[in-house]
Amino acid sequence: MLMQKPHGEQTGAAHDRIYRALRARIMHGEMQPGEALTLRGIGREFGVSMTPVREALRRLTAEGALSLSASGRVSTPELTNERIEELASIRALLEPELSSRALPRAHPALIDRLSDINGTVGQAIARQDAPGYIRANLDFHRTLYLRAQAPAMLALTETVWLQLGPTMRALYGRLKRADPPQHHKRILAALRAGDEPGLRLAVRADVTQGLRLLKG
């Protein structure tokens, strides 16, 4: 006979499931800036009580993925130009460093994998699929940065991506692009050549160019 899990364990598992699902949606731009979330709506979608929903939203608010107004309204953030500039500066500091640390472990199979992901980026652009573009673009960067073996630095970077997700959706949903980001090709070339300064420059340019377009 199977033993029933304690209620707290069930609630914890539900909270984590909701947190991860909402976090992915926000990071990948599946939600617009200022989009509201309700406890009742999320609870109904996931088939759970208010307790795990409340905990998941609390965690996401603490990470800056959601905003809580004085009236208690929970929504995705609408970033100011100043906030975008701050997040851009953080990315420009962290991501070149992650790429530099990853370079000694950038074996040919990894570079081939990155090239394949970049193809997926191009396919999403051709479909004008903004969330698909954001998801593949972040996958490109994350796959490289995982080789840095710097989990704390990567966690900070992902928190920035999380805060930017809805705003990036608003931008890329308006852009009319036909090709993958040119800086990705430069990143791949620098990896193949073992060119650490070139890699840093290419990553920094890739990050700052996109975020400059977010402003205004």
HUFEN-V435008 format. One record per pair of residues at least 12 apart in sequence whose C-alpha atoms are under 8 Angstrom apart, sorted by the first residue. I is the first residue (numbers start at 1). J is the second residue. Records with the same first field share a line. If there is no record, write none. Layout:
I = J ; J
//
This chain:
11 = 51 ; 52
12 = 52
14 = 48 ; 52
15 = 52 ; 53 ; 55 ; 56
16 = 56
18 = 46 ; 52 ; 53 ; 56
19 = 56 ; 57 ; 59 ; 60
23 = 60 ; 65 ; 162
26 = 65 ; 76 ; 162 ; 163 ; 165 ; 166
27 = 161 ; 162 ; 163 ; 164 ; 165 ; 166
28 = 131 ; 132 ; 134 ; 135 ; 162 ; 165 ; 166 ; 169
29 = 130 ; 131 ; 134 ; 165 ; 166 ; 167 ; 168 ; 169
30 = 131 ; 165 ; 166 ; 169
31 = 76 ; 165 ; 166 ; 169
32 = 76 ; 166 ; 167 ; 169 ; 170
33 = 75 ; 76 ; 77 ; 78 ; 79 ; 166 ; 167 ; 170
34 = 75 ; 76 ; 77 ; 78
35 = 75 ; 76
36 = 73 ; 74 ; 75 ; 76
37 = 73 ; 74 ; 75
38 = 73 ; 74
39 = 53 ; 54
63 = 159 ; 163
64 = 77 ; 159 ; 162 ; 163
65 = 77 ; 162 ; 163
66 = 163
76 = 166
77 = 163 ; 166
78 = 167
79 = 167
81 = 215 ; 216
84 = 164 ; 211 ; 214 ; 215
85 = 211 ; 215
87 = 160 ; 164
88 = 207 ; 208 ; 211
90 = 157 ; 160
91 = 157 ; 160 ; 204 ; 207 ; 208
92 = 204 ; 207 ; 208
94 = 153 ; 157
95 = 145 ; 157 ; 203 ; 204
96 = 199 ; 200 ; 201 ; 203 ; 204
97 = 200
98 = 145 ; 148 ; 150 ; 153 ; 154
99 = 144 ; 145 ; 148 ; 199 ; 200 ; 203
100 = 148 ; 196 ; 199 ; 200
101 = 147 ; 148 ; 149
102 = 144 ; 145 ; 146 ; 147 ; 148 ; 149
103 = 147 ; 148 ; 191 ; 194 ; 196
105 = 147 ; 148
106 = 144 ; 147 ; 191
108 = 192
110 = 144
111 = 188 ; 191 ; 192
114 = 140 ; 143 ; 144 ; 188
115 = 188
117 = 136 ; 137 ; 139 ; 140
118 = 136 ; 137 ; 140 ; 180 ; 184
119 = 180
120 = 136
121 = 133 ; 136 ; 137 ; 180
122 = 178 ; 179 ; 180
124 = 136
125 = 177 ; 178 ; 179 ; 180
126 = 177 ; 178 ; 179
128 = 173 ; 176
129 = 173
130 = 169 ; 172 ; 173
131 = 169
134 = 165 ; 168 ; 169
167 = 214
168 = 214
171 = 213 ; 214
181 = 206
183 = 202 ; 203 ; 205 ; 206
184 = 202 ; 203 ; 206
186 = 199 ; 202
187 = 199 ; 202 ; 203
//
